[in-house]
Amino acid sequence: MAGKAPVILPAPNMGRWFGLALVGLAGAWIVYQILANPGFQWATVGRYMLHPEVLGGVLMTIQLTALVMVIGTAIGIVIALMRLSRDPVLPFCAHAFVWFFRGVPVMVQLVFWYNLASLFPELQLGIPFGGPKFWEISSTVAISSFTAAMLGLGLNEAAYMAEITRAGILSVDHGQTEASKALGHRPMQTFFVVVLPQAMKAIVPPTGNQVIGMLKYTSIASVVALHELMNAAENIYSRTFETIPLLIVAALWYLIMVSVLSVVQYFIERHYAKGSERYAADLG
């Protein structure tokens, strides 16, 4: 009678256990510091979490993020279509736009727009070279902190959204466009009814990352004195000298907003993934 086949046991992985021990020790040290270190001043953190000035900064951050993404997405779609155009001039102009606004740091763009009055004291609409002016406004009045932040962040975001949209459009098989033309669809119908819905599977994930990134990028707007979340925290700790607790308050609010956006992104991705092999595998 043949004996049982020998059981082969896996070799002990001492490196894994050593790594787990290090991670456990580091985690225990972090938890101990959070709970025992008086420098965190958790009572102060709790007092300022719902402070009116902080809540105003949170609201401004959300508003700015939403407006910048709307502006960036709208301009980005136009720039993407220009880059895909067969016209010899439009792709060059679109590429120059993307090259410039992706190449110049966001902070430089914000400060430039905020100081536009130094270059153009007045914004005018009319006939040049001494002709009549139909509209005129001081640049100092027109370019507020909010406007400067919206322009700087919005145009920068448009450059990235243009590339994301272009990649999504190129991911759609060309045969879909040909089939749409065969059905008698006009070019705009082909784009919005056939191409764009299919491209959304490729566009949504990076766009979600851009929204989350933009939410955090709004903190840069504090350099132009916009009362967003980071600026609100800075204003408070400059008066009270409670720097660490206010930075923790800002970090917690950013984590809350990013968590909400991550959940929204997950459900949007699931919606546009319907019908794909991966989605079917997840269900089955």
C-alpha positions in Angstrom: 0.0 0.0 0.0 1.5 3.3 -1.1 2.1 5.8 1.7 0.6 9.3 1.8 2.3 12.0 -0.2 4.6 14.1 1.9 3.2 17.5 2.9 5.5 20.3 1.7 5.5 23.1 4.3 6.4 26.7 3.1 9.8 27.9 4.3 9.5 30.4 7.2 9.6 34.0 6.1 11.5 35.7 8.8 11.7 38.9 6.9 8.0 39.2 6.8 7.6 38.8 10.6 10.4 41.2 11.2 8.7 43.8 8.9 5.4 43.2 10.7 7.1 43.7 14.1 8.6 47.0 12.9 5.2 48.2 11.5 3.5 47.3 14.8 6.1 49.1 16.9 5.9 52.2 14.7 2.1 52.1 14.8 2.1 51.8 18.6 4.5 54.7 18.9 2.3 56.9 16.7 -0.8 56.0 18.7 1.0 56.7 21.9 2.2 60.1 20.7 -1.3 61.0 19.5 -2.9 60.1 22.8 -0.2 61.1 25.3 1.7 64.1 23.7 0.2 67.3 25.2 1.5 69.3 22.2 -1.3 68.1 20.0 -3.8 70.0 22.2 -6.8 67.9 21.3 -9.1 70.1 23.4 -8.1 73.1 21.3 -8.6 71.1 18.1 -12.2 70.2 19.1 -12.9 73.9 20.0 -11.9 75.1 16.5 -13.3 72.3 14.3 -16.6 74.1 14.0 -15.3 77.6 14.5 -17.2 80.0 12.1 -14.0 81.3 10.5 -12.9 77.7 9.8 -16.3 76.7 8.4 -16.2 79.8 6.2 -12.8 78.6 4.9 -14.2 75.1 4.2 -17.1 76.6 2.3 -14.8 78.8 0.2 -12.6 75.7 -0.5 -15.5 73.7 -1.8 -16.9 76.6 -3.9 -13.4 77.3 -5.4 -12.8 73.6 -6.2 -16.2 73.3 -7.9 -15.8 76.4 -10.0 -12.2 75.6 -11.0 -13.2 72.1 -12.1 -16.2 73.4 -14.1 -14.0 76.0 -15.8 -11.1 73.5 -16.3 -13.3 70.8 -17.7 -15.2 73.1 -20.1 -12.0 74.7 -21.5 -10.2 71.3 -21.4 -12.8 69.7 -23.7 -12.4 72.5 -26.2 -8.6 72.3 -26.1 -8.8 68.5 -26.5 -11.0 68.8 -29.6 -8.6 71.5 -31.0 -5.7 69.1 -30.5 -7.6 66.4 -32.4 -8.6 68.7 -35.2 -7.2 68.3 -38.7 -6.8 72.0 -39.1 -3.1 73.0 -39.2 -3.5 75.9 -36.8 -5.8 74.7 -34.1 -3.6 71.8 -32.8 -0.6 74.1 -32.6 -2.6 76.7 -30.5 -3.9 73.9 -28.3 -0.5 72.4 -27.8 0.9 75.9 -26.9 -1.8 76.4 -24.3 -1.1 73.0 -22.7 2.6 73.6 -22.8 2.4 77.0 -21.2 -0.1 76.3 -18.4 1.4 72.9 -17.5 4.9 74.4 -17.5 4.4 77.5 -15.3 4.1 76.7 -11.6 0.6 77.3 -10.2 1.8 79.7 -7.5 3.5 81.8 -10.2 0.2 81.9 -12.1 -1.8 82.9 -9.0 0.6 85.8 -8.1 0.6 87.0 -11.7 -3.1 87.2 -12.0 -3.3 88.9 -8.6 -0.8 91.5 -9.7 -2.3 92.0 -13.2 -3.0 95.7 -12.4 0.8 96.3 -12.6 0.7 95.3 -16.2 -2.8 96.5 -17.2 -4.1 99.1 -14.8 -7.5 99.1 -16.6 -9.3 96.4 -18.5 -11.0 97.9 -21.6 -13.3 96.8 -24.4 -13.4 99.0 -27.4 -11.7 100.0 -30.7 -7.9 100.2 -30.3 -5.6 103.1 -31.3 -7.7 105.8 -29.8 -11.1 104.5 -30.8 -14.2 104.7 -28.5 -14.3 102.5 -25.4 -17.5 100.5 -24.8 -16.5 99.0 -21.4 -13.8 99.9 -18.9 -13.0 98.7 -15.4 -10.1 99.0 -13.0 -8.0 95.8 -12.9 -7.8 96.1 -9.1 -11.5 95.9 -8.9 -11.9 93.2 -11.5 -9.1 90.9 -10.3 -9.9 90.1 -6.6 -8.3 87.3 -4.6 -11.1 84.9 -5.6 -10.8 85.9 -9.3 -7.1 85.5 -9.3 -7.4 82.0 -7.7 -10.1 81.0 -10.1 -8.2 82.1 -13.2 -4.8 80.6 -12.0 -6.2 77.3 -10.9 -8.8 77.1 -13.6 -6.5 77.6 -16.6 -3.9 75.3 -15.1 -6.5 72.6 -14.6 -7.8 73.1 -18.2 -4.4 72.1 -19.5 -4.5 68.8 -17.6 -8.1 68.1 -18.3 -7.4 68.7 -22.0 -4.9 65.8 -22.0 -7.1 63.6 -19.9 -10.1 64.2 -22.3 -7.9 63.7 -25.4 -6.6 60.4 -24.1 -10.2 59.3 -23.3 -11.4 60.2 -26.8 -8.5 58.3 -28.4 -9.3 55.3 -26.3 -12.7 54.9 -28.2 -12.4 52.7 -31.3 -12.5 54.7 -34.6 -15.2 52.2 -35.9 -17.7 53.8 -33.4 -17.3 57.1 -35.1 -17.7 55.5 -38.5 -20.8 53.7 -37.4 -22.3 57.0 -36.0 -21.7 58.7 -39.4 -23.3 55.8 -41.2 -26.4 56.4 -39.0 -26.5 60.0 -40.2 -25.4 61.7 -37.0 -23.9 65.1 -37.3 -20.3 65.6 -35.9 -21.6 67.1 -32.6 -24.1 64.3 -32.2 -21.3 61.8 -32.9 -19.1 63.3 -30.2 -21.7 63.8 -27.4 -23.9 60.7 -28.1 -21.4 58.1 -29.2 -17.8 59.0 -28.4 -17.9 60.9 -25.1 -20.1 58.4 -23.2 -17.6 55.6 -24.1 -14.6 57.8 -23.4 -15.9 58.4 -19.9 -14.6 55.1 -18.6 -11.1 56.3 -19.4 -11.8 60.0 -18.3 -13.5 59.5 -15.0 -10.7 57.9 -12.9 -8.0 60.6 -13.6 -10.6 63.3 -13.4 -11.6 62.1 -9.9 -7.9 62.3 -9.0 -7.7 65.8 -10.4 -10.7 66.9 -8.3 -9.1 65.6 -5.2 -5.8 67.2 -6.1 -7.5 70.5 -6.8 -9.3 70.4 -3.4 -5.8 70.4 -1.9 -4.3 72.8 -4.4 -6.8 75.4 -3.2 -4.5 75.8 -0.2 -2.1 77.6 -2.5 -4.7 80.4 -2.9 -3.7 81.6 0.6 -0.7 83.4 -1.1 -3.2 85.8 -2.6 -5.1 86.2 0.7 -8.1 84.2 -0.3 -10.1 83.1 2.8 -10.0 79.4 2.1 -9.4 76.7 4.7 -5.6 77.1 5.0 -5.9 80.8 5.1 -8.5 80.7 7.8 -6.3 78.4 9.9 -3.3 80.7 9.4 -5.3 83.8 10.4 -6.4 82.1 13.7 -3.0 80.8 14.7 -1.3 84.1 13.8 -3.5 85.6 16.6 -3.5 82.8 19.1 -0.1 81.2 18.4 -1.8 77.7 18.5 -0.1 76.6 15.3 -0.2 72.8 15.7 -3.8 72.5 16.7 -5.0 74.7 13.8 -2.9 72.8 11.3 -4.5 69.6 12.7 -7.9 71.2 12.2 -7.1 72.0 8.6 -5.7 68.5 8.0 -8.8 66.8 9.4 -11.2 68.9 7.3 -9.1 68.1 4.2 -9.3 64.4 5.1 -13.1 64.6 5.5 -13.6 66.4 2.2 -11.2 64.0 0.3 -13.0 61.0 1.9 -16.4 62.2 0.6 -15.0 62.9 -2.9 -13.4 59.4 -2.9 -16.7 57.8 -2.2 -18.4 59.8 -4.9 -15.6 58.9 -7.3 -16.1 55.2 -6.5 -19.8 55.2 -7.4 -19.3 57.3 -10.6 -16.6 54.8 -11.7 -18.9 51.9 -11.0 -21.6 53.6 -13.1 -19.4 54.1 -16.1 -17.8 50.6 -15.7 -21.1 48.8 -16.3 -20.8 46.4 -19.2 -17.0 46.0 -18.9 -15.4 42.7 -18.2 -13.9 43.9 -15.0 -17.3 45.1 -13.7 -18.9 41.7 -14.6 -16.0 39.9 -12.8 -16.6 42.0 -9.7 -20.3 41.1 -9.7 -19.8 37.4 -10.4 
